[in-house]
Amino acid sequence: MDPRDEQGKIWMNGKFIAWMDAKIHVMSHVIHYGTSVFEGMRCYKTPKGSSIFRLRDHIRRLFDSAKVYRMHIPFTTDEIVQACNETIRVNDFQSAYVRPLAYRGYHSLGVDPSKCPVEVAIGALNWGAYLGEEAISQGVDVGVSSWNRMAPNTMPSLAKAGSNYMNSQLIKLEAKEDGFTEGIGLDVFGYVSEGSGENIFVVRDGVMYTPSIGSGILSGITRNSVLAIAKEFDIKVVETNVPREMLYLADEIFFTGTAAEVTPIRSVDRIAVGSGSRGPITEKIQQRYFDYVNGNCEDIYGWHDYII
């Protein structure tokens, strides 16, 4: 954690408190059972001012995730949107990573969480390139994990829940132990799913392939942005089952995610992807994405939510 962040404030259940005072009881349900849903957003400094990129889409997904887990968030969507903006203002950020979190708090133990209150916190912090500063241009080395992503009707992968990220941690830790920057999880049928915290696109002969939402993935908002950008360039995109061997035969591969943004993959299981460097389609998508988030092109989709 950046020491500067610890001097800031966190929005917690409707009021701002000092960063180091943002605490919960050790017997809170979320600590024992992983009962939380959350979002990750980036605030970018643009020519028109600071903006949380696709804020309302993220907050909609927060409420969707809560609905899956029968968690009633005691604030409206508009209230959470406003609180995110206020968190940026109060901490005097021009750019930041923003983390809204809803969780089951302190009341009683036991698997049944229904008596535990749903509490909400929003923090903002300094966070650079998630996979490393050089990753954006040079790409990263990844490995296919021995851990699969969630099978259908086990854990709801479309919910961005804290409990799901225990699986992500297994993938990430194994990848690091094996000398990779990131891991790729397969779904229960052996098809490509996603990284520990990123969606994935595979390019072959000018066509972009990406796992469908039935492949144990989180329906990423950056993924959705990339699908829109691909249409602008008339790049064909196929959402389908992606066999593992396509990772080795691809011309290009890249990750997408709020934290990872658009990050090229230069090798998989120590097999070079294409020429072993960022490919032309990846670069085109990447540049257009950064034009949008940095406010350097017309916001034709209404993706920006400017801090007023």
N, C-alpha and C positions, 0 to 999 in steps of 0.2 A: 504494500500500500504506500502511495506517495505521502510523505509526511505532511505535505501541504493540505491534503484532503482532511486530515485529522483536525485542522483548525476551522473547518466549515460546520455547517448545520445540516441536519437531516429532518425531513418532514415526517412526522410520526403521528398517525391517528388525528390529523387535523391541526397540528401545531409544530413549530420548529423548535428543535432542541439541539444542544451542542453535540457534535459528532461522537465524542467519547461518552456521552450520557445516553446514547441510543441503545438501551439494553432491554432484554426480556428475561423472564424467570427461567431458571434451568429446567424446571418441570413443565415448560410449555410443550404442548402437543407436537409442534413442528420439529422440535429437537429430537424427539423420540421416534417419530413416524414419518418425517419428511413431508408434512402436510403444508406445502407452500406452492404458490404459482407466482411467476415473475416475468418481467420483461427486461430487455436490454436495448437501449436506444442511444443514438449519438446526437449530440448537439454540435452543429457546425457553424463556424463563423463565415458569413456570406457577405457580399456587397450590400445586401439589404438589412443586415443585422444577424444576430444569432438565431438559429432555427433548429428545433428538434425534428429530425427527418422522419416523416411518416408517423408522427406522434399518435394521431387518432387511430391509425391502423394497429399500432402496437397496443394501445389501451383497449381497443376492441378485442384483440386476442387475449389480453389479460382477463377480461371479463368472460370470454369464451372458455378459457382454461378453468376459471373458477366454477363456471356452470357445470362442466364435466364432473368436477369433484364436489358438487353440491355445496359450494361455499358462497354464501351471500356477502358480497363486499358492501360494507356499510357506507358507501359513498357512491355518487353517480359518476358516470363516465366523464361528464363535463367537470365535475369537482376534481377528479384525478388528473385530467388534462391540465386544469388550472394549477393544481399543486405541482405538477412537473415543471411548468413554466416558472412558478414562484421559486422553486428550488434552485433553478439556474440563476434567477435574479438575486436571491438572498446570498448565494455563494459567489456572486460576481464573476461567473464564468462567461467566457465568450465561446468556448468549445469545451465539451465534456462528454463523458459516458454517463448515462442516466439509468438507474436501476429502481423501478417500482416493484414492490413485493407485497403480496397478500399472504397471510399465514394464520394457522390455527394457534391461538395463544394459550394462556394459562387458565386451566380450570380443573381438569381431571385427566388421569391416564386411562389407558384402554384404547383398543382399536377404534371404537365408536367416537368420532370427534364432534358429534352434534352439539354438545354443551360447551365446547371451547369457543371463545369469541374469535371472530375473524378480524385481524388487525392489519393495518396497512402502513408501510414505510416507503419513503422515496429518498434515495441518496444520489449524489452526483460526484464524480471523481475524475481526475486526470487519468487518461488511458490512451496510450499511443497505438501503434500497429500491433494487433493481437498476436500475430504469428512472427513478429520481428520486423524491424524497419526495412530490411533488405528484401523481405518476402514479396512485397508488392511488385517489384520489378524482376527479381531473380527467381522467384518461386520457392517452393518448399519440397522437402523430401518426406514422403509419407509411406506408411505400411498398412497392409490389410490386417485388421485385428483378428485375433482368435475369438473375440467376444462379438456375438451377434447383437443387433438392435432388437427392440422389443417385438415380440410376435403379436399378431392380431389378437385382440380380445384378452390381452394380458395387462399391459400398461398402455394407457392412451397416449400414443406418440404425438397426436395433434394438440395435446395440452402441454404447455410449457411449464412443467411441474418440477419442483426441486427433486423429488424422488427419482425422476427419470435420469437425472444427471449423476446418479451413482453408476449407471451403465456407462455414461460418458466418461466418468473418471477412470473406469477400468480400461477403456479404450485409450485414453490419453496417457495414463501412467505406463501402460504396456508399450505404447509407441515410443515414449521417451526412453524407457529402459532398453529398447531395441535400437536406439540411435536415430529415431525419426522425429520430425517436428510435430507430426500429427498422425492419427490413425483413421482408417476408414472402416466402418462397421458394415457388415453384410446383414441382410434381413434373414428371417428364419428359413427362407427358401434358397439362400445362397446368392441372391442378387445384391447388387450394390445398394446401400441405403444412404448413409451420410457419414460425415466426420463426427467427432465428439461434440462439436458445437457449430457445424457448418453444413449447408447443403452442397451438392456437388454437381458439376456439369462436365460432360465428356464430349469432345469434338472429334468427329471423324468425317473426312471428305466434305467439309463445309457445313455439316449438319450438327446441331447441338442436341445431345441426349441428356435427359435428367430423370432420376427415379421419380415415379408417380407418388402421390400421397398415400397410396396403399403399400408403400415399401418401407413402412416403419419410420418415416421421416417426420420432422416438424415442418409444417407448411411455412417456410421462411418468408419474411417480408422482403428481405434483400433478394431472395430467389424470385419473388413475384416482380420486383423491380427489374431484374435481369430479363425475365420473360417479356416484359413490356418493351425494354430496350432492344431486344432481339428483333421484335416486330418492326421497329423503326428502321433497322438495317436489312429487313427482308431475309433474315437468317431463319431457316427452318429449325423448329424446336420440336422434339419428340419426347413426350412424357411417357415412359415405358419401363418395363423391367430391364435393368442394365446388367448383363452378365459380368462376372469378375474379370474375365479375360479381355473385355473391352478396355479395361484400365491399362493393359499392357500394349494394346494395339491402337490406342488413341493418338491422334495428332496433337491434341491439346486437352488439358483438364484444368479446371479451376474450382476453388471453393467460393461459396458466397455466405455472407452472414453479417449482421450488424457489427460485430466485433472484427471479424476477418475482412469485411468489405468484399472486394473481389481479389482473391489471391491465387496466382498461378501455382500449379503443381508441376515440378520438374522431373520427379521420379516417383514410381510406385514399386515397393519391394525391391528397390535398387535397380529397377529397369527404367531407363530414360523414357520420358514422355516426349514423343516427337523428336525434336532437335535437342531436347534437354533444357530449353529456355522458354520464356513466355512466347506464346504463339500469336499470330496476327488477329485472330478472332477474339481471343482473351484480351488482348491489348485494346481492341476497339470497344468491347463491352466495358472494360475497366475504365477507359478514359471517359466514356459517356456517363457512366455511373458517377464518377468523381465530378464531372461537370454539373450533374444534377445536385449532388449533396452539397457541393461548395457554392451553389447558386450562380454558376457561370453559364447557364443556358436557361431558356424559358421554361418555367415550371408548368408544363402543359397538363400534368396529372394532378396538380394541387397537393404535392407531396410535402411541401414545407409548412411548418407551423412556427411562425416567427414569434420570438419573445418580445412582448410589448412592454 
